[in-house]
Amino acid sequence: MSEENNGPDKFWIYIAALVVVFAGVMYMVKSSEHSKYTKAEQLIQEDSSNSAYKNRP
């Protein structure tokens, strides 16, 4: 039996597209999480006892 080849295999194009989409989603999630903890960071800078991590003097 012979197989008909209708064109080039697009497997790697699909993989590349998935990688680009995944990288875009990761970038959007990271950039949206950046400002989430701004207030906590300011409070820790004012007084280190506000931190959950205890620093030894």
C-alpha positions as CSV (number, residue, x, y, z in Angstrom):
1,M,0.0,0.0,0.0
2,S,1.2,3.5,-0.7
3,E,0.7,6.5,1.4
4,E,-0.1,9.8,-0.2
5,N,1.9,12.8,1.0
6,N,-0.2,15.9,0.7
7,G,2.6,18.3,1.8
8,P,5.3,18.9,4.3
9,D,4.9,17.7,7.8
10,K,3.8,20.6,10.0
11,F,4.7,18.9,13.3
12,W,7.6,21.3,14.1
13,I,5.5,24.3,13.2
14,Y,2.9,23.2,15.7
15,I,5.5,22.7,18.4
16,A,7.1,26.1,17.7
17,A,3.7,27.7,17.9
18,L,2.9,26.0,21.2
19,V,6.3,27.1,22.7
20,V,5.6,30.7,21.6
21,V,2.1,30.7,23.2
22,F,3.5,29.1,26.4
23,A,6.2,31.8,26.6
24,G,3.6,34.5,26.1
25,V,1.4,33.1,28.8
26,M,4.3,32.9,31.2
27,Y,5.3,36.4,30.5
28,M,1.8,37.8,31.1
29,V,1.5,35.9,34.4
30,K,4.9,37.1,35.6
31,S,4.2,40.7,34.7
32,S,0.7,40.6,36.4
33,E,2.2,39.2,39.6
34,H,4.9,41.8,39.8
35,S,2.8,44.6,41.4
36,K,0.9,42.2,43.6
37,Y,3.4,42.4,46.5
38,T,4.4,46.1,46.2
39,K,2.7,47.1,49.5
40,A,4.3,44.2,51.4
41,E,7.7,45.1,50.0
42,Q,7.4,48.7,51.1
43,L,6.3,47.7,54.6
44,I,9.3,45.3,54.9
45,Q,11.7,48.0,53.8
46,E,10.3,50.3,56.5
47,D,10.5,47.7,59.3
48,S,12.2,44.4,58.8
49,S,10.1,42.8,61.6
50,N,7.1,42.9,59.2
51,S,8.8,40.1,57.2
52,A,7.9,36.5,57.6
53,Y,11.6,35.7,57.5
54,K,13.4,36.5,60.7
55,N,16.8,38.2,60.1
56,R,19.4,37.8,62.7
57,P,21.2,41.0,63.7
